[in-house]
């Protein structure tokens, strides 16, 4: 397939020859998609030989299914639109890379990222340095935060993407590796943990993951005040990760453990206070209620203190800090029930030889077990 014509990059030396690559973008039709694609076209270096947009809105979405998602003219000859059916980003990415054709590399981008001005040229270098056992090459993600005030809780949470180990907001995967491990696990229905699961399976199958130099910006998208409450559904995904990869997956993926143990204690204190009150034990109820109140206050202050401390932010932190512990506990219990029969697979990807890398260092070098 021919690449779109474009002028050569303005550099003193030609970039390394890059294998054909496809870009796969799952999208919900957000306006940020146009910005992402326009930045891709403006970048220096070779454009993808294939662009696959996976429209992951449900089939009966109220906005309808637009055929024109703002694809720049230069990319239209190589663009394919694939319906995702609203089954989540893991399934959408699987549909995308399988529709991309026999390209050696597939680069996954989120529809709200902005590739840097030299992204394609830097990608060429990243892929040129990849060894034959390199399954994937990461990118450097930057999350722009406000400079005139402290970031909000939501902005700080988004900033954590900059240090996420294997984030698929911008991740290049070798197609051969995707085929070898079966792609993304579609039981992960949210944009959470599906990238770490795929990376761990690739490492277990004997592949390596390297750190790339290309740069991508991930702006903080607008969100309502309840976004942190909805995010607690990820506790069920953490249960699935533990079922699939064992309890050490947190360390292997360098994933923060969060506050689930504290949320369980705070929720338990609230339930105990209610139970003691019903049993006519006021002193015990008061003691448990004090524990619940202290835990809730500590959680709220931990979120308010580093933020802008505006009235709106404080009100949001107070309301959500009251509701997050029981929500997190509920989703954790839900995950235990939903995934109660899940067991680690008996290595359908083959048994890695002794000394196969199982960890990953910031320099991109494999770390022996």
C-alpha positions in Angstrom: 0.0 0.0 0.0 1.4 3.4 -0.9 2.0 6.0 1.7 0.5 9.4 1.5 2.7 12.0 -0.2 4.3 14.5 2.1 7.4 16.7 2.1 10.6 15.4 3.7 11.2 16.4 7.3 13.3 19.5 7.9 16.4 17.8 9.4 20.1 17.7 8.6 20.1 14.0 8.3 17.4 11.6 7.0 15.6 9.6 9.6 16.1 5.9 9.8 14.0 3.8 7.5 10.9 2.7 9.4 8.9 -0.4 8.7 5.4 0.1 7.6 3.2 0.9 10.5 -0.5 1.3 11.2 -2.1 3.7 13.7 -5.2 2.4 15.5 -7.4 4.9 17.3 -10.5 3.7 19.3 -12.9 6.7 19.5 -16.2 7.7 21.0 -16.5 10.5 18.5 -15.1 13.2 20.8 -14.0 16.5 19.3 -10.4 15.7 20.5 -10.1 13.1 17.7 -9.8 15.8 15.1 -7.0 17.5 17.1 -5.2 14.2 17.4 -5.3 13.5 13.7 -4.4 17.0 12.7 -1.3 16.7 15.0 -0.5 13.4 13.4 -0.5 14.9 9.9 1.6 17.9 11.0 4.3 15.8 12.6 7.7 15.4 10.9 8.4 12.0 9.4 6.6 9.2 7.6 2.9 8.9 7.9 1.2 5.6 8.7 0.5 3.2 5.8 -2.9 2.6 7.4 -5.1 4.5 9.8 -7.9 2.5 11.5 -10.5 4.3 13.5 -12.7 2.1 15.7 -16.0 3.8 16.4 -16.8 2.3 19.8 -20.1 4.1 20.4 -23.0 1.7 21.0 -24.9 0.8 17.9 -27.9 2.9 18.9 -26.0 5.9 20.3 -28.2 9.0 20.4 -25.7 11.0 18.3 -25.9 8.4 15.5 -22.9 7.0 13.7 -21.1 9.6 11.8 -19.0 8.4 8.8 -17.0 11.6 8.9 -14.9 11.8 12.1 -12.8 14.7 11.0 -10.1 12.7 9.1 -7.6 15.1 7.4 -7.6 14.9 3.6 -4.1 13.4 3.4 -5.1 10.5 5.6 -8.4 9.6 4.0 -7.0 7.3 1.3 -5.5 5.0 4.0 -8.3 5.3 6.6 -10.6 2.5 7.6 -13.6 2.9 9.9 -14.4 -0.1 12.0 -17.5 -0.4 14.2 -16.6 -1.3 17.8 -20.0 -2.0 19.2 -19.4 -0.2 22.5 -17.6 -3.2 24.0 -14.8 -1.2 25.5 -11.2 -0.2 24.5 -9.7 -3.6 24.7 -12.1 -5.1 22.2 -11.9 -1.9 20.1 -8.1 -2.2 19.8 -8.4 -5.8 18.9 -10.8 -5.0 16.1 -8.4 -2.2 15.0 -5.2 -4.1 14.8 -6.8 -7.1 13.1 -8.3 -4.7 10.5 -4.9 -3.0 9.9 -3.6 -5.6 7.6 -0.2 -7.3 7.5 1.9 -4.4 8.8 4.9 -5.1 11.0 4.0 -2.5 13.7 0.7 -1.2 15.1 0.7 2.0 17.1 -2.2 2.5 19.4 -3.2 6.1 20.1 -6.1 7.4 22.3 -8.4 9.8 20.6 -7.5 12.5 23.2 -3.8 12.6 22.8 -1.7 15.0 20.7 1.4 13.6 19.0 4.4 15.9 19.2 5.8 17.9 16.3 8.5 15.3 15.6 6.4 12.3 16.6 6.7 10.3 13.3 10.4 10.8 13.0 11.0 9.8 16.6 8.8 6.8 16.1 11.0 5.8 13.2 14.0 5.8 15.5 12.1 3.9 18.2 11.2 1.1 15.8 14.6 1.1 14.1 16.3 0.4 17.5 13.8 -2.4 18.4 15.4 -5.8 18.6 13.8 -9.0 17.1 12.4 -9.9 20.6 10.9 -6.4 21.2 7.2 -6.8 21.5 6.4 -3.1 22.1 8.0 0.3 22.4 6.6 2.9 24.8 6.3 6.7 24.4 7.0 9.6 26.6 3.7 11.0 27.8 3.3 14.5 29.1 0.2 15.8 30.8 0.0 19.6 30.7 -1.2 21.0 34.0 -2.2 24.6 34.8 0.6 26.9 35.7 -1.5 29.6 37.5 -2.9 27.4 40.2 -2.6 24.0 41.9 -4.1 21.1 39.9 -7.5 19.7 40.9 -7.9 16.1 42.1 -9.0 15.0 38.5 -6.0 16.8 37.0 -3.6 15.1 39.4 -5.1 11.7 38.6 -4.7 12.3 34.9 -1.1 13.4 35.5 -0.4 9.9 36.7 -0.6 8.8 33.1 2.8 10.4 32.5 4.4 7.7 34.7 2.2 4.8 33.8 4.5 2.0 32.6 2.8 0.5 29.6 0.0 3.0 28.8 -1.7 2.4 25.4 -2.4 6.1 25.0 0.6 5.8 22.7 2.1 2.4 22.5 3.7 0.6 19.5 3.2 -3.1 19.3 4.8 -5.6 16.9 2.0 -7.4 15.1 3.7 -10.7 15.5 3.7 -10.3 19.3 0.0 -9.3 19.3 -0.8 -12.5 17.4 1.4 -14.6 19.7 -0.4 -13.6 22.9 -3.8 -13.1 21.4 -4.1 -9.4 21.7 -6.0 -7.6 24.4 -8.1 -9.4 27.0 -11.6 -8.3 26.2 -12.8 -9.0 29.8 -11.3 -5.6 30.6 -14.3 -3.5 29.5 -12.9 -0.1 30.8 -9.8 1.9 29.9 -8.0 0.4 32.9 -5.5 -2.4 33.3 -6.0 -3.8 29.8 -2.6 -2.4 28.8 -0.7 -3.8 31.8 -2.4 -7.2 31.3 -1.2 -7.3 27.7 2.3 -6.2 28.6 2.7 -8.8 31.3 1.5 -11.6 29.0 4.0 -10.5 26.4 6.8 -10.5 29.0 5.7 -14.0 30.2 5.9 -15.2 26.6 9.5 -14.2 26.4 9.2 -10.9 24.7 10.8 -7.6 25.8 9.3 -4.1 26.1 11.5 -1.1 25.3 11.3 2.6 26.2 10.9 4.9 23.3 11.8 8.6 22.8 8.8 9.9 20.9 6.8 12.5 22.7 3.0 12.7 23.1 0.8 15.1 25.0 -2.2 13.9 26.9 -4.4 16.9 27.8 -6.7 16.7 30.8 -10.2 16.2 29.3 -13.2 17.9 30.9 -15.0 15.8 33.5 -17.9 16.3 35.9 -17.6 16.3 39.7 -18.4 12.5 40.0 -15.7 11.2 37.8 -13.6 10.0 40.7 -16.6 8.0 42.0 -17.1 6.3 38.7 -13.4 5.4 38.6 -13.8 3.1 41.6 -15.1 0.5 39.1 -11.4 -0.2 38.5 -11.2 -2.1 41.8 -13.0 -5.0 40.0 -10.4 -4.9 37.3 -7.7 -5.1 39.9 -9.3 -8.3 41.1 -9.1 -9.8 37.6 -5.5 -8.8 37.3 -4.7 -10.6 40.6 -6.6 -13.7 39.3 -4.6 -13.7 36.1 -1.1 -12.7 37.2 -0.8 -13.4 40.9 -0.4 -11.0 43.7 3.0 -9.7 42.5 1.6 -8.1 39.4 1.5 -4.8 41.3 5.3 -4.8 41.6 5.9 -6.1 38.2 3.8 -3.4 36.6 4.9 -0.7 39.0 1.2 0.0 39.6 0.2 2.1 42.6 -1.9 0.1 45.0 -4.3 2.9 46.0 -6.3 3.2 49.2 -8.5 0.1 48.9 -7.4 -1.3 52.4 -8.3 2.0 54.0 -11.6 2.2 52.1 -12.5 -1.3 53.4 -11.7 -0.2 57.0 -13.7 3.0 56.7 -16.6 1.2 55.1 -16.4 -1.5 57.8 -16.5 1.1 60.5 -19.6 2.7 59.0 -21.4 -0.7 58.8 -20.3 -1.6 62.3 -21.6 1.7 63.6 -25.0 1.1 62.0 -25.1 -2.5 63.3 -24.2 -1.5 66.9 -26.9 1.2 66.8 -29.5 -1.3 65.7 -28.4 -3.7 68.5 -28.8 -1.0 71.1 -25.1 -0.5 71.9 -24.7 3.2 71.7 -21.1 3.4 73.0 -19.8 0.9 70.5 -21.8 2.6 67.8 -20.3 6.0 68.7 -16.8 4.6 68.7 -17.2 3.0 65.3 -18.9 6.2 64.0 -15.9 8.2 65.2 -13.5 5.8 63.3 -15.6 6.3 60.2 -15.7 10.0 60.5 -11.9 10.2 61.2 -11.1 8.0 58.2 -13.4 10.0 55.9 -12.0 13.3 57.1 -8.4 12.1 56.5 -9.2 11.0 53.0 -11.0 14.3 52.1 -8.1 16.4 53.5 -5.5 14.2 51.6 -7.3 15.2 48.4 -8.1 18.8 49.3 -4.6 19.8 50.6 -2.6 19.6 47.3 -5.4 21.1 45.2 -6.6 24.7 44.5 -8.9 24.7 47.6 -11.7 26.6 45.9 -15.2 26.3 47.2 -16.2 24.1 44.3 -13.2 21.8 44.7 -13.7 21.4 48.4 -17.4 20.7 48.1 -16.6 18.0 45.4 -13.9 16.4 47.5 -16.1 16.4 50.6 -19.0 14.7 48.7 -16.9 12.2 46.8 -14.7 11.3 49.8 -17.9 10.3 51.6 -19.0 8.0 48.8 -15.8 6.6 47.4 -14.9 4.2 50.3 -18.2 2.3 50.0 -18.1 2.4 46.2 -14.6 1.1 46.1 -15.5 -1.7 48.6 -18.6 -2.6 46.5 -16.7 -2.8 43.2 -14.0 -4.9 44.9 -16.6 -7.4 46.2 -18.3 -7.3 42.8 -14.9 -8.2 41.2 -14.4 -11.1 43.6 -17.8 -12.5 42.6 -17.5 -11.9 38.8 -14.0 -13.3 38.6 -14.3 -16.1 41.2 -13.7 -18.8 38.6 -10.9 -17.1 36.7 -7.6 -18.8 37.0 -4.2 -18.0 35.5 -4.0 -19.7 32.1 -1.8 -22.8 31.7 0.5 -20.7 29.5 -1.2 -21.0 26.1 1.6 -18.8 24.8 4.4 -21.4 25.4 6.7 -21.8 28.4 9.3 -19.1 28.6 12.9 -20.4 28.8 14.8 -20.1 32.0 16.0 -16.5 32.6 13.3 -15.0 30.5 12.7 -11.3 31.5 9.7 -10.8 33.6 10.2 -7.2 34.7 11.0 -3.9 33.0 13.3 -1.1 33.8 12.9 2.6 32.9 15.9 2.3 30.5 14.0 -0.3 28.5 16.3 -3.1 29.5 14.9 -6.5 30.6 15.4 -7.4 34.2 15.8 -11.1 35.0 13.5 -12.7 37.5 
